[in-house]
């Protein structure tokens, strides 16, 4: 069993910065992939960024490239999401997710790849 705990977020004006953190507890060595997803009101949940805890570059959705940065401690199974130059359309509930199996890179931003989910953290960007 793995628990996903997340924190951070908040409200900021467009152009500002926020951060999110995620930490796993339980049998964390069973986790091989971690990711951030977000869901805006009325929208489907979408993948934002994903990491293979055994190494390799972070995968980002195109809309956040250059603005969002993941930092990670793979052994601890922790990660943070640093968000800068925030835009109104970044407003969403953000979720940390963890997967026992890490798929190929092309599949790492898909909801179905993940087994455990955090409680969600609100990010609100006003314009």
Secondary structure as GFF3:
##gff-version 3
##sequence-region A 1 127
A	DSSP	beta_strand	2	8	.	.	.	ID=ss1
A	DSSP	beta_strand	10	13	.	.	.	ID=ss2
A	DSSP	beta_strand	18	26	.	.	.	ID=ss3
A	DSSP	three_ten_helix	28	30	.	.	.	ID=ss4
A	DSSP	beta_strand	33	39	.	.	.	ID=ss5
A	DSSP	beta_strand	46	52	.	.	.	ID=ss6
A	DSSP	beta_strand	59	60	.	.	.	ID=ss7
A	DSSP	three_ten_helix	62	64	.	.	.	ID=ss8
A	DSSP	beta_strand	68	73	.	.	.	ID=ss9
A	DSSP	beta_strand	78	83	.	.	.	ID=ss10
A	DSSP	three_ten_helix	88	90	.	.	.	ID=ss11
A	DSSP	beta_strand	92	99	.	.	.	ID=ss12
A	DSSP	three_ten_helix	105	107	.	.	.	ID=ss13
A	DSSP	three_ten_helix	111	113	.	.	.	ID=ss14
A	DSSP	beta_strand	116	117	.	.	.	ID=ss15
A	DSSP	beta_strand	121	126	.	.	.	ID=ss16
###
